[in-house]
Amino acid sequence: MIAKPAIPDVLREPGPGIGKPLSRVDGPLKVTGQARYAAEFNVPGLVHGYIVSSTITKGRITRIDTAAALRRPGVLHVFTHENRPHVAWFDRKWKDEDAPSGSPFRPLYDDRIVHAMQPVALVVAETFEAAREGARLVQVEYEAEPHETDLAARRHEAFTPGKEKGGFEPPPKPRGDPDRALAEAAVKVDVEYVQPTEHHNPMEMHGSTVVYNDDGTLTVHDKTQGAPNSHSWVCSVFGLSKSAVRVISPFVGGAFGSGLRPQHQLFMAVMAALQLKRSVRVELSRPQMFTFGHRPPTIQRVALGAAPDGTLQAMIHEAVQESSQFENYVEIVVNWSGQQYRCDNVRLDYKLARLDVFTPLDMRAPGAATGVPAIEMAMDELAHALRMDPVELRLRNYTDRDPNQDKPFSSKELRACFAQGAERFGWSRRNPQPRSMREGRQLIGWGVASGVWDAMQGQADARATLGIDGHLVVASATADIGTGTYTVMSQIAAGTLGLPIGNVTFKLGDSALPMAPIEGGSWTVSSVGSAVLAACERVRGRLYKLAAKMEGAPLGKAKPADMVLTDGHVALAADPARRVPIAEVMRSGGVLAIEEEARSVPYYVKRAQHTLATHSAVFAEVRVDEDLGTVQVSRIVSAVAAGRIINPKTAGSQVMGGVVMGIGMALEEETFMDHGLGRYMNHDLAEYHVPVNADIGSIDVIFVDEHDEVVNPLGAKGVGEIGIVGVPAAIANAVFHATGVRVRELPITLDKVLAGLSRRSAA
Amino acid sequence: MGRYHRPLALADALATLAGGPATVVAGGTDVFPARLGRPFAEDVLDITGITALKGIGLDGGWLRIGALATWSELAQAPLPPWLDGIRRAAREVGGVQIQNAGTVVGNLCNASPAADGVPSLLALDAEVELASSAGLRRIPVAEFVLGNRRTARRPEELATALLIPEPGPGARSSFEKLGARRYLVISIAMAAAVLEPAADGTVGRIRVAVGACGPVARRLPALEAALRGLPLGPDLAGTVTPAHLDGLSPIDDVRGTAEYRREAALVLVRRAIRTLTEQA
């Protein structure tokens, strides 16, 4: 079943689809409201669960009184730690595909409270309203213990984690003598950056509708980035056989990483359905969306030393990041710094501090979105100290080998990103002097930063079924969280088999389909796309064989190697006018359908010899109101090198979305913690700010040509994360260029800018 | 859960209020989110069926804004330029859906310190019409809003309309709002100004109010007095000093520090005045 790696024909002779800016094939379903989401599936007899959240941050439950709730008409049952059904005991049974090391959180397991608003009960009722009212009537008494939620207070008790999570290697050993090199450097910066907690806040809140079937099996509609992940977790936690559960998730209303781990509403809905033998829905409220994973707050020190010509002589990047008391979530934010620049004296250090919060969780470009802004702001500070153009400084220290691992990059067109981005932006007209551009009371600034993300790949399966009617169905259990998976997989399949895109149906989001890993880390095109390619190549091979054996030999003595598929026909490569319709080939061979399944396996050997990454150069223009400190991002140019782009439209939208999120990270997004209560204060979309349309100016996305034969047969690296990575630093650097004020604590809110401007004018 | 009343006649609504207190609901955009997940324990008086409370119109030297008039209706009504300021505020109250549902009078009665409509109403010298079974009374907006979420409305009274006196010839108005993002945001600070120019090209009367910088929005009488008689020109805004804003009492919160609010309010007031002078 393992497909042998080979350079696929589809890339030598791109078929209809690959590289074309197609609109989303699922778009009409979404804009007409026909696409249904996890909490929208209705079945007769559906009952509703509502979660009661703890009012303390740490301690234990001393008493739960559910009598008033149970008296409420319509309330069927109240689940608590005292009456919950039996669930798995071993930690490993609670681990999902994205779990870091440690002891995963278990809802309603015992009387311990380990984070604010922890779920402590589930009220199930005939209506949502009755369940919510019942939840209000549950009386819980606690014995509170002191908590700590302030990273600054624990930073000096932080510890060095090991390899705690897949995809995140501990930092490399120090190179050279960075402290001495820093001390001796002619020009240096040594600064600290602080980043806040952020929450994913997808539009669709996490919800699960568990349908209790007549035979006792469960059909679970879940909001997830991996139906197989939810499936195996449910089976493992509740001790169910694989065939007793099916998880379906055809549409996901955004996730940004929040769906990488099964969230507690899934546990609650399954638990209630199994015990009550009823179909159950549990959906989180917006405030409850702040009760699980998040981007962790981080404190970073970056010290850079350089010779007067800009050559880096020392680099120290140290980070302390939040984790929970029960799991070691890591995102090793510092490694990209050592990978991005040539430097002989380097120390990268990463520590975790345990706090009384829920375990953090991958959020778009986890680690890179936090660490790269720090190094890229520091590089800008260094460029300013050197009186050197910040693009020139980056090119001066450019590296074609990854210094962390002493390996070549499989491909790295970052130079082209800088060149094309700078050209489009008009960077050559930049006056390096801060505060050198203004229009009335608006100070204008231009900033630049680079971005980097890993080009990962996992194993995935896909099944392709070609019917004699010319319709192709391709299936894999992957997810489409709004990224364009349906569309690009259909394009790869159509391209491989020479079919019009309208003849292809791609199925995903179903644990009954061929296996796929969780959809994250920008690896879905790489992993699943390669499997789709492999499965379709097998179908094509079968068609060629049938064509070669056809009665009357319409293609002469052509061998499979002499054939191509175009426009629904098998044709001679040398003379495409000689061709036979696919349906005729199949009829002649006596088959009604050709079905093939294939597994994509990464080029492990070649991959191990290289570092694989996507890169970007981001240029930003900001307008800062000198009197109020408001920052408007009027222009962003993001030039991205990510290998082959399967669909420039959906990929461009991905990067554009990343830019918008990066603007939010730079200027707005921040979850405030009340350390006295240990609770997030702004847990709604009125007070947790993400950018609105009026905050966004022009966004220009460039895809730079990049050829890569190591990454996968498609040569495509994936673009889900790279769009955000360089943006916060480019904006922060532009704010400095506009104002002369360096804000090192994100987000750069208006009061911080104004305080800096006031200090500046006082000085 | 209390009783839910939805009368079609004003007299019935007043009779209900005479019989006991009730939470009055029109657009519901403030009432509903404040009670999310909690039932109404009290009686509710839904006034949306009382057609007499609809509409916006000029009548005998007064602009009347009925209790059911929404922000969108105000923004779209054909009104003279001296109402430009409050019409600009109308487009800054939440998103368009909120503007379609939320009412101008409701925004006032909710008495949030950050209510986007109140600074303009103060600067326009607006009055509130209050009806009860005992009859009608009118009080200035400045005397109506008493504090955070507190008004002078008695439990048996219904706010039926806002009444804005028509200003002198050539009057104009402006509004400035500052939030942590460009739109869909609770104000950090606001300023509204109304100018009635004198015939000689100087400031005749000017009224300036600031919102979100204290428990209630406030007029700035010292500033108004200082500006009177000054020439209407580009230098007028620059005559505003921090001391003119002494009556404000901003607080620190997640949206900004008190110090930042004080600075921002000064800038917004200057800009509101500059807008007035540029409109000449």
Interface residues (C-beta under 8 A of the other chain):
Chain A: R132 E133 R136 S285 D627 L628 G629 T630 Q632 L667 E668 F672 M681 N682 A686 E687 H689 P691 V692 N693 A694 D695 T749 L750 D751 L754 A755 S758
Chain B: G37 R38 P39 L178 A180 R181 R182 Y183 L184 V185 I186 I188 V254 G256 T257 Y260 E263 A264 V267 L268
